[in-house]
Amino acid sequence: MSELYSSKAVAFIIIYYLLISLYGIFITVSDKKRAVKGKRRISENRLMATGLLGASLPMFITMKIIRHKTKHMKFMIGLPLESVFHIFLLALVFILN
């Protein structure tokens, strides 16, 4: 039974990270488009919170690709630190499981 629970937990974690990553990419690209058009922007707090929820690595890569917020140290240092936190968290979950 624990093997089944484990595979369900792993599936949940994968689906969660996939969905939060897609959302993070979406709001990053959306903020870039809004910036170019001079429209209302997505707040930096929302972007960072989304990264903290698990989208930090895809958001960081997206920002580098589309050249968005690359001069903001808050993102260029903060998002990689959030990624390290998530790697540590995942490792801890799988070690304790």
Backbone atoms as SQL, in Angstrom:
CREATE TABLE atoms (id INTEGER PRIMARY KEY, chain TEXT, resi INTEGER, resn TEXT, atom TEXT, x REAL, y REAL, z REAL);
INSERT INTO atoms VALUES
  (1, 'A', 1, 'MET', 'N', 0.816, -1.196, 0.000),
  (2, 'A', 1, 'MET', 'CA', 0.000, 0.000, 0.000),
  (3, 'A', 1, 'MET', 'C', 0.861, 1.262, 0.000),
  (4, 'A', 2, 'SER', 'N', 1.984, 1.239, 0.714),
  (5, 'A', 2, 'SER', 'CA', 2.824, 2.426, 0.768),
  (6, 'A', 2, 'SER', 'C', 3.437, 2.742, -0.591),
  (7, 'A', 3, 'GLU', 'N', 3.653, 1.701, -1.405),
  (8, 'A', 3, 'GLU', 'CA', 4.187, 1.917, -2.753),
  (9, 'A', 3, 'GLU', 'C', 3.185, 2.675, -3.617),
  (10, 'A', 4, 'LEU', 'N', 1.909, 2.341, -3.483),
  (11, 'A', 4, 'LEU', 'CA', 0.860, 3.022, -4.221),
  (12, 'A', 4, 'LEU', 'C', 0.754, 4.477, -3.776),
  (13, 'A', 5, 'TYR', 'N', 0.801, 4.696, -2.466),
  (14, 'A', 5, 'TYR', 'CA', 0.765, 6.056, -1.928),
  (15, 'A', 5, 'TYR', 'C', 1.940, 6.862, -2.451),
  (16, 'A', 6, 'SER', 'N', 3.082, 6.230, -2.491),
  (17, 'A', 6, 'SER', 'CA', 4.287, 6.906, -2.942),
  (18, 'A', 6, 'SER', 'C', 4.168, 7.332, -4.403),
  (19, 'A', 7, 'SER', 'N', 3.656, 6.442, -5.246),
  (20, 'A', 7, 'SER', 'CA', 3.528, 6.793, -6.662),
  (21, 'A', 7, 'SER', 'C', 2.476, 7.882, -6.861),
  (22, 'A', 8, 'LYS', 'N', 1.407, 7.868, -6.057),
  (23, 'A', 8, 'LYS', 'CA', 0.401, 8.931, -6.144),
  (24, 'A', 8, 'LYS', 'C', 0.986, 10.263, -5.686),
  (25, 'A', 9, 'ALA', 'N', 1.796, 10.222, -4.640),
  (26, 'A', 9, 'ALA', 'CA', 2.424, 11.442, -4.143),
  (27, 'A', 9, 'ALA', 'C', 3.375, 12.020, -5.182),
  (28, 'A', 10, 'VAL', 'N', 4.151, 11.151, -5.803),
  (29, 'A', 10, 'VAL', 'CA', 5.083, 11.599, -6.842),
  (30, 'A', 10, 'VAL', 'C', 4.311, 12.187, -8.018),
  (31, 'A', 11, 'ALA', 'N', 3.225, 11.544, -8.415),
  (32, 'A', 11, 'ALA', 'CA', 2.407, 12.056, -9.520),
  (33, 'A', 11, 'ALA', 'C', 1.829, 13.421, -9.169),
  (34, 'A', 12, 'PHE', 'N', 1.361, 13.578, -7.934),
  (35, 'A', 12, 'PHE', 'CA', 0.813, 14.859, -7.495),
  (36, 'A', 12, 'PHE', 'C', 1.876, 15.946, -7.546),
  (37, 'A', 13, 'ILE', 'N', 3.066, 15.638, -7.055),
  (38, 'A', 13, 'ILE', 'CA', 4.161, 16.618, -7.049),
  (39, 'A', 13, 'ILE', 'C', 4.527, 17.024, -8.472),
  (40, 'A', 14, 'ILE', 'N', 4.603, 16.062, -9.372),
  (41, 'A', 14, 'ILE', 'CA', 4.944, 16.357, -10.772),
  (42, 'A', 14, 'ILE', 'C', 3.873, 17.235, -11.406),
  (43, 'A', 15, 'ILE', 'N', 2.612, 16.879, -11.210),
  (44, 'A', 15, 'ILE', 'CA', 1.514, 17.669, -11.786),
  (45, 'A', 15, 'ILE', 'C', 1.501, 19.073, -11.189),
  (46, 'A', 16, 'TYR', 'N', 1.702, 19.175, -9.872),
  (47, 'A', 16, 'TYR', 'CA', 1.727, 20.487, -9.232),
  (48, 'A', 16, 'TYR', 'C', 2.826, 21.363, -9.826),
  (49, 'A', 17, 'TYR', 'N', 4.043, 20.835, -9.909),
  (50, 'A', 17, 'TYR', 'CA', 5.153, 21.632, -10.432),
  (51, 'A', 17, 'TYR', 'C', 4.949, 21.975, -11.902),
  (52, 'A', 18, 'LEU', 'N', 4.340, 21.091, -12.663),
  (53, 'A', 18, 'LEU', 'CA', 4.055, 21.379, -14.065),
  (54, 'A', 18, 'LEU', 'C', 3.066, 22.538, -14.179),
  (55, 'A', 19, 'LEU', 'N', 1.987, 22.468, -13.404),
  (56, 'A', 19, 'LEU', 'CA', 0.967, 23.521, -13.474),
  (57, 'A', 19, 'LEU', 'C', 1.480, 24.865, -12.962),
  (58, 'A', 20, 'ILE', 'N', 2.173, 24.870, -11.836),
  (59, 'A', 20, 'ILE', 'CA', 2.677, 26.142, -11.298),
  (60, 'A', 20, 'ILE', 'C', 3.751, 26.716, -12.227),
  (61, 'A', 21, 'SER', 'N', 4.523, 25.848, -12.867),
  (62, 'A', 21, 'SER', 'CA', 5.536, 26.311, -13.814),
  (63, 'A', 21, 'SER', 'C', 4.902, 26.958, -15.035),
  (64, 'A', 22, 'LEU', 'N', 3.863, 26.328, -15.564),
  (65, 'A', 22, 'LEU', 'CA', 3.159, 26.912, -16.714),
  (66, 'A', 22, 'LEU', 'C', 2.544, 28.260, -16.349),
  (67, 'A', 23, 'TYR', 'N', 1.968, 28.334, -15.150),
  (68, 'A', 23, 'TYR', 'CA', 1.403, 29.606, -14.689),
  (69, 'A', 23, 'TYR', 'C', 2.501, 30.664, -14.554),
  (70, 'A', 24, 'GLY', 'N', 3.636, 30.286, -13.988),
  (71, 'A', 24, 'GLY', 'CA', 4.750, 31.219, -13.827),
  (72, 'A', 24, 'GLY', 'C', 5.258, 31.741, -15.167),
  (73, 'A', 25, 'ILE', 'N', 5.385, 30.855, -16.133),
  (74, 'A', 25, 'ILE', 'CA', 5.805, 31.262, -17.475),
  (75, 'A', 25, 'ILE', 'C', 4.768, 32.208, -18.077),
  (76, 'A', 26, 'PHE', 'N', 3.496, 31.854, -17.918),
  (77, 'A', 26, 'PHE', 'CA', 2.418, 32.674, -18.463),
  (78, 'A', 26, 'PHE', 'C', 2.448, 34.099, -17.907),
  (79, 'A', 27, 'ILE', 'N', 2.557, 34.241, -16.576),
  (80, 'A', 27, 'ILE', 'CA', 2.519, 35.594, -16.022),
  (81, 'A', 27, 'ILE', 'C', 3.802, 36.371, -16.328),
  (82, 'A', 28, 'THR', 'N', 4.915, 35.662, -16.484),
  (83, 'A', 28, 'THR', 'CA', 6.164, 36.345, -16.856),
  (84, 'A', 28, 'THR', 'C', 6.057, 36.921, -18.259),
  (85, 'A', 29, 'VAL', 'N', 5.585, 36.115, -19.198),
  (86, 'A', 29, 'VAL', 'CA', 5.419, 36.576, -20.583),
  (87, 'A', 29, 'VAL', 'C', 4.346, 37.664, -20.640),
  (88, 'A', 30, 'SER', 'N', 3.276, 37.481, -19.889),
  (89, 'A', 30, 'SER', 'CA', 2.206, 38.467, -19.857),
  (90, 'A', 30, 'SER', 'C', 2.712, 39.816, -19.336),
  (91, 'A', 31, 'ASP', 'N', 3.534, 39.786, -18.284),
  (92, 'A', 31, 'ASP', 'CA', 4.081, 41.033, -17.737),
  (93, 'A', 31, 'ASP', 'C', 4.983, 41.713, -18.762),
  (94, 'A', 32, 'LYS', 'N', 5.756, 40.949, -19.495),
  (95, 'A', 32, 'LYS', 'CA', 6.632, 41.520, -20.535),
  (96, 'A', 32, 'LYS', 'C', 5.784, 42.194, -21.618),
  (97, 'A', 33, 'LYS', 'N', 4.724, 41.513, -22.055),
  (98, 'A', 33, 'LYS', 'CA', 3.852, 42.096, -23.085),
  (99, 'A', 33, 'LYS', 'C', 3.182, 43.371, -22.577),
  (100, 'A', 34, 'ARG', 'N', 2.750, 43.348, -21.317),
  (101, 'A', 34, 'ARG', 'CA', 2.126, 44.538, -20.734),
  (102, 'A', 34, 'ARG', 'C', 3.126, 45.686, -20.634),
  (103, 'A', 35, 'ALA', 'N', 4.364, 45.376, -20.316),
  (104, 'A', 35, 'ALA', 'CA', 5.397, 46.414, -20.217),
  (105, 'A', 35, 'ALA', 'C', 5.622, 47.065, -21.573),
  (106, 'A', 36, 'VAL', 'N', 5.695, 46.252, -22.613),
  (107, 'A', 36, 'VAL', 'CA', 5.925, 46.772, -23.966),
  (108, 'A', 36, 'VAL', 'C', 4.763, 47.657, -24.411),
  (109, 'A', 37, 'LYS', 'N', 3.533, 47.263, -24.055),
  (110, 'A', 37, 'LYS', 'CA', 2.345, 48.009, -24.466),
  (111, 'A', 37, 'LYS', 'C', 2.000, 49.172, -23.530),
  (112, 'A', 38, 'GLY', 'N', 2.745, 49.314, -22.431),
  (113, 'A', 38, 'GLY', 'CA', 2.476, 50.386, -21.478),
  (114, 'A', 38, 'GLY', 'C', 1.218, 50.162, -20.658),
  (115, 'A', 39, 'LYS', 'N', 0.809, 48.912, -20.514),
  (116, 'A', 39, 'LYS', 'CA', -0.394, 48.589, -19.749),
  (117, 'A', 39, 'LYS', 'C', -0.057, 48.312, -18.291),
  (118, 'A', 40, 'ARG', 'N', -1.108, 48.087, -17.499),
  (119, 'A', 40, 'ARG', 'CA', -0.945, 47.781, -16.074),
  (120, 'A', 40, 'ARG', 'C', -0.167, 46.484, -15.912),
  (121, 'A', 41, 'ARG', 'N', 0.834, 46.522, -15.029),
  (122, 'A', 41, 'ARG', 'CA', 1.776, 45.415, -14.871),
  (123, 'A', 41, 'ARG', 'C', 1.376, 44.454, -13.770),
  (124, 'A', 42, 'ILE', 'N', 1.976, 43.286, -13.813),
  (125, 'A', 42, 'ILE', 'CA', 1.840, 42.307, -12.740),
  (126, 'A', 42, 'ILE', 'C', 2.850, 42.703, -11.663),
  (127, 'A', 43, 'SER', 'N', 2.418, 42.702, -10.415),
  (128, 'A', 43, 'SER', 'CA', 3.294, 43.189, -9.352),
  (129, 'A', 43, 'SER', 'C', 4.502, 42.269, -9.158),
  (130, 'A', 44, 'GLU', 'N', 5.600, 42.880, -8.730),
  (131, 'A', 44, 'GLU', 'CA', 6.811, 42.103, -8.452),
  (132, 'A', 44, 'GLU', 'C', 6.554, 41.107, -7.327),
  (133, 'A', 45, 'ASN', 'N', 5.727, 41.491, -6.363),
  (134, 'A', 45, 'ASN', 'CA', 5.405, 40.573, -5.261),
  (135, 'A', 45, 'ASN', 'C', 4.684, 39.326, -5.773),
  (136, 'A', 46, 'ARG', 'N', 3.768, 39.505, -6.719),
  (137, 'A', 46, 'ARG', 'CA', 3.055, 38.356, -7.289),
  (138, 'A', 46, 'ARG', 'C', 4.023, 37.468, -8.065),
  (139, 'A', 47, 'LEU', 'N', 4.918, 38.068, -8.823),
  (140, 'A', 47, 'LEU', 'CA', 5.900, 37.286, -9.572),
  (141, 'A', 47, 'LEU', 'C', 6.794, 36.488, -8.620),
  (142, 'A', 48, 'MET', 'N', 7.289, 37.141, -7.575),
  (143, 'A', 48, 'MET', 'CA', 8.163, 36.453, -6.622),
  (144, 'A', 48, 'MET', 'C', 7.407, 35.378, -5.845),
  (145, 'A', 49, 'ALA', 'N', 6.155, 35.654, -5.484),
  (146, 'A', 49, 'ALA', 'CA', 5.348, 34.665, -4.757),
  (147, 'A', 49, 'ALA', 'C', 5.099, 33.435, -5.623),
  (148, 'A', 50, 'THR', 'N', 4.861, 33.651, -6.903),
  (149, 'A', 50, 'THR', 'CA', 4.667, 32.525, -7.814),
  (150, 'A', 50, 'THR', 'C', 5.943, 31.697, -7.905),
  (151, 'A', 51, 'GLY', 'N', 7.071, 32.373, -7.935),
  (152, 'A', 51, 'GLY', 'CA', 8.344, 31.653, -7.916),
  (153, 'A', 51, 'GLY', 'C', 8.511, 30.851, -6.644),
  (154, 'A', 52, 'LEU', 'N', 8.128, 31.436, -5.531),
  (155, 'A', 52, 'LEU', 'CA', 8.245, 30.759, -4.242),
  (156, 'A', 52, 'LEU', 'C', 7.323, 29.542, -4.162),
  (157, 'A', 53, 'LEU', 'N', 6.226, 29.590, -4.864),
  (158, 'A', 53, 'LEU', 'CA', 5.297, 28.455, -4.877),
  (159, 'A', 53, 'LEU', 'C', 5.802, 27.306, -5.749),
  (160, 'A', 54, 'GLY', 'N', 6.887, 27.540, -6.495),
  (161, 'A', 54, 'GLY', 'CA', 7.472, 26.442, -7.254),
  (162, 'A', 54, 'GLY', 'C', 7.834, 26.748, -8.688),
  (163, 'A', 55, 'ALA', 'N', 7.550, 27.939, -9.165),
  (164, 'A', 55, 'ALA', 'CA', 7.803, 28.265, -10.567),
  (165, 'A', 55, 'ALA', 'C', 9.092, 29.038, -10.780),
  (166, 'A', 56, 'SER', 'N', 9.953, 29.089, -9.788),
  (167, 'A', 56, 'SER', 'CA', 11.131, 29.954, -9.868),
  (168, 'A', 56, 'SER', 'C', 12.077, 29.611, -11.017),
  (169, 'A', 57, 'LEU', 'N', 12.388, 28.354, -11.218),
  (170, 'A', 57, 'LEU', 'CA', 13.329, 27.991, -12.285),
  (171, 'A', 57, 'LEU', 'C', 12.764, 28.288, -13.675),
  (172, 'A', 58, 'PRO', 'N', 11.539, 27.855, -14.000),
  (173, 'A', 58, 'PRO', 'CA', 10.999, 28.208, -15.319),
  (174, 'A', 58, 'PRO', 'C', 10.846, 29.714, -15.522),
  (175, 'A', 59, 'MET', 'N', 10.500, 30.438, -14.467),
  (176, 'A', 59, 'MET', 'CA', 10.371, 31.892, -14.583),
  (177, 'A', 59, 'MET', 'C', 11.728, 32.532, -14.844),
  (178, 'A', 60, 'PHE', 'N', 12.756, 32.069, -14.144),
  (179, 'A', 60, 'PHE', 'CA', 14.101, 32.603, -14.338),
  (180, 'A', 60, 'PHE', 'C', 14.566, 32.363, -15.777),
  (181, 'A', 61, 'ILE', 'N', 14.377, 31.157, -16.262),
  (182, 'A', 61, 'ILE', 'CA', 14.777, 30.822, -17.641),
  (183, 'A', 61, 'ILE', 'C', 13.991, 31.674, -18.630),
  (184, 'A', 62, 'THR', 'N', 12.686, 31.812, -18.405),
  (185, 'A', 62, 'THR', 'CA', 11.848, 32.632, -19.290),
  (186, 'A', 62, 'THR', 'C', 12.305, 34.079, -19.290),
  (187, 'A', 63, 'MET', 'N', 12.612, 34.616, -18.117),
  (188, 'A', 63, 'MET', 'CA', 13.076, 36.004, -18.032),
  (189, 'A', 63, 'MET', 'C', 14.373, 36.200, -18.806),
  (190, 'A', 64, 'LYS', 'N', 15.264, 35.232, -18.737),
  (191, 'A', 64, 'LYS', 'CA', 16.522, 35.335, -19.486),
  (192, 'A', 64, 'LYS', 'C', 16.259, 35.273, -20.993),
  (193, 'A', 65, 'ILE', 'N', 15.369, 34.385, -21.417),
  (194, 'A', 65, 'ILE', 'CA', 15.081, 34.221, -22.845),
  (195, 'A', 65, 'ILE', 'C', 14.417, 35.464, -23.427),
  (196, 'A', 66, 'ILE', 'N', 13.408, 36.000, -22.714),
  (197, 'A', 66, 'ILE', 'CA', 12.673, 37.148, -23.271),
  (198, 'A', 66, 'ILE', 'C', 13.242, 38.483, -22.803),
  (199, 'A', 67, 'ARG', 'N', 14.347, 38.437, -22.068),
  (200, 'A', 67, 'ARG', 'CA', 15.024, 39.631, -21.565),
  (201, 'A', 67, 'ARG', 'C', 14.073, 40.538, -20.787),
  (202, 'A', 68, 'HIS', 'N', 13.514, 39.947, -19.748),
  (203, 'A', 68, 'HIS', 'CA', 12.550, 40.673, -18.911),
  (204, 'A', 68, 'HIS', 'C', 13.032, 40.655, -17.468),
  (205, 'A', 69, 'LYS', 'N', 13.180, 41.822, -16.886),
  (206, 'A', 69, 'LYS', 'CA', 13.609, 42.015, -15.496),
  (207, 'A', 69, 'LYS', 'C', 15.008, 41.468, -15.218),
  (208, 'A', 70, 'THR', 'N', 15.834, 41.387, -16.242),
  (209, 'A', 70, 'THR', 'CA', 17.190, 40.850, -16.058),
  (210, 'A', 70, 'THR', 'C', 18.116, 41.831, -15.343),
  (211, 'A', 71, 'LYS', 'N', 17.710, 43.090, -15.240),
  (212, 'A', 71, 'LYS', 'CA', 18.523, 44.072, -14.511),
  (213, 'A', 71, 'LYS', 'C', 18.069, 44.215, -13.058),
  (214, 'A', 72, 'HIS', 'N', 17.032, 43.488, -12.682),
  (215, 'A', 72, 'HIS', 'CA', 16.514, 43.535, -11.317),
  (216, 'A', 72, 'HIS', 'C', 17.153, 42.406, -10.507),
  (217, 'A', 73, 'MET', 'N', 18.028, 42.752, -9.593),
  (218, 'A', 73, 'MET', 'CA', 18.712, 41.742, -8.778),
  (219, 'A', 73, 'MET', 'C', 17.725, 40.931, -7.938),
  (220, 'A', 74, 'LYS', 'N', 16.598, 41.559, -7.613),
  (221, 'A', 74, 'LYS', 'CA', 15.555, 40.861, -6.860),
  (222, 'A', 74, 'LYS', 'C', 15.165, 39.558, -7.574),
  (223, 'A', 75, 'PHE', 'N', 15.127, 39.588, -8.894),
  (224, 'A', 75, 'PHE', 'CA', 14.754, 38.411, -9.673),
  (225, 'A', 75, 'PHE', 'C', 15.957, 37.560, -10.069),
  (226, 'A', 76, 'MET', 'N', 17.034, 38.195, -10.430),
  (227, 'A', 76, 'MET', 'CA', 18.206, 37.453, -10.907),
  (228, 'A', 76, 'MET', 'C', 18.931, 36.713, -9.777),
  (229, 'A', 77, 'ILE', 'N', 18.721, 37.150, -8.550),
  (230, 'A', 77, 'ILE', 'CA', 19.286, 36.438, -7.393),
  (231, 'A', 77, 'ILE', 'C', 18.178, 35.690, -6.653),
  (232, 'A', 78, 'GLY', 'N', 17.032, 36.342, -6.499),
  (233, 'A', 78, 'GLY', 'CA', 15.932, 35.763, -5.731),
  (234, 'A', 78, 'GLY', 'C', 15.362, 34.493, -6.322),
  (235, 'A', 79, 'LEU', 'N', 15.121, 34.475, -7.632),
  (236, 'A', 79, 'LEU', 'CA', 14.544, 33.279, -8.248),
  (237, 'A', 79, 'LEU', 'C', 15.485, 32.071, -8.171),
  (238, 'A', 80, 'PRO', 'N', 16.784, 32.229, -8.450),
  (239, 'A', 80, 'PRO', 'CA', 17.673, 31.070, -8.261),
  (240, 'A', 80, 'PRO', 'C', 17.717, 30.583, -6.807),
  (241, 'A', 81, 'LEU', 'N', 17.664, 31.512, -5.852),
  (242, 'A', 81, 'LEU', 'CA', 17.630, 31.101, -4.443),
  (243, 'A', 81, 'LEU', 'C', 16.348, 30.331, -4.127),
  (244, 'A', 82, 'GLU', 'N', 15.239, 30.773, -4.691),
  (245, 'A', 82, 'GLU', 'CA', 13.990, 30.047, -4.511),
  (246, 'A', 82, 'GLU', 'C', 14.088, 28.655, -5.131),
  (247, 'A', 83, 'SER', 'N', 14.781, 28.537, -6.260),
  (248, 'A', 83, 'SER', 'CA', 14.971, 27.229, -6.902),
  (249, 'A', 83, 'SER', 'C', 15.776, 26.294, -6.009),
  (250, 'A', 84, 'VAL', 'N', 16.816, 26.817, -5.401),
  (251, 'A', 84, 'VAL', 'CA', 17.630, 26.012, -4.480),
  (252, 'A', 84, 'VAL', 'C', 16.768, 25.542, -3.307),
  (253, 'A', 85, 'PHE', 'N', 15.924, 26.442, -2.795),
  (254, 'A', 85, 'PHE', 'CA', 15.014, 26.083, -1.712),
  (255, 'A', 85, 'PHE', 'C', 14.108, 24.922, -2.121),
  (256, 'A', 86, 'HIS', 'N', 13.562, 24.977, -3.338),
  (257, 'A', 86, 'HIS', 'CA', 12.662, 23.921, -3.797),
  (258, 'A', 86, 'HIS', 'C', 13.393, 22.603, -4.039),
  (259, 'A', 87, 'ILE', 'N', 14.595, 22.665, -4.531),
  (260, 'A', 87, 'ILE', 'CA', 15.383, 21.440, -4.707),
  (261, 'A', 87, 'ILE', 'C', 15.641, 20.803, -3.342),
  (262, 'A', 88, 'PHE', 'N', 16.000, 21.626, -2.363),
  (263, 'A', 88, 'PHE', 'CA', 16.215, 21.137, -1.005),
  (264, 'A', 88, 'PHE', 'C', 14.931, 20.534, -0.441),
  (265, 'A', 89, 'LEU', 'N', 13.808, 21.225, -0.626),
  (266, 'A', 89, 'LEU', 'CA', 12.527, 20.763, -0.135),
  (267, 'A', 89, 'LEU', 'C', 12.137, 19.423, -0.760),
  (268, 'A', 90, 'LEU', 'N', 12.294, 19.321, -2.078),
  (269, 'A', 90, 'LEU', 'CA', 11.980, 18.066, -2.754),
  (270, 'A', 90, 'LEU', 'C', 12.874, 16.931, -2.297),
  (271, 'A', 91, 'ALA', 'N', 14.144, 17.218, -2.139),
  (272, 'A', 91, 'ALA', 'CA', 15.068, 16.199, -1.662),
  (273, 'A', 91, 'ALA', 'C', 14.657, 15.726, -0.272),
  (274, 'A', 92, 'LEU', 'N', 14.281, 16.657, 0.575),
  (275, 'A', 92, 'LEU', 'CA', 13.846, 16.324, 1.929),
  (276, 'A', 92, 'LEU', 'C', 12.581, 15.458, 1.900),
  (277, 'A', 93, 'VAL', 'N', 11.632, 15.816, 1.059),
  (278, 'A', 93, 'VAL', 'CA', 10.391, 15.036, 0.941),
  (279, 'A', 93, 'VAL', 'C', 10.692, 13.619, 0.490),
  (280, 'A', 94, 'PHE', 'N', 11.552, 13.458, -0.506),
  (281, 'A', 94, 'PHE', 'CA', 11.833, 12.122, -1.022),
  (282, 'A', 94, 'PHE', 'C', 12.729, 11.310, -0.077),
  (283, 'A', 95, 'ILE', 'N', 13.568, 11.968, 0.673),
  (284, 'A', 95, 'ILE', 'CA', 14.389, 11.259, 1.648),
  (285, 'A', 95, 'ILE', 'C', 13.537, 10.750, 2.809),
  (286, 'A', 96, 'LEU', 'N', 12.601, 11.578, 3.250),
  (287, 'A', 96, 'LEU', 'CA', 11.750, 11.207, 4.378),
  (288, 'A', 96, 'LEU', 'C', 10.629, 10.252, 3.986),
  (289, 'A', 97, 'ASN', 'N', 10.357, 10.125, 2.704),
  (290, 'A', 97, 'ASN', 'CA', 9.269, 9.267, 2.244),
  (291, 'A', 97, 'ASN', 'C', 9.659, 7.849, 2.239);
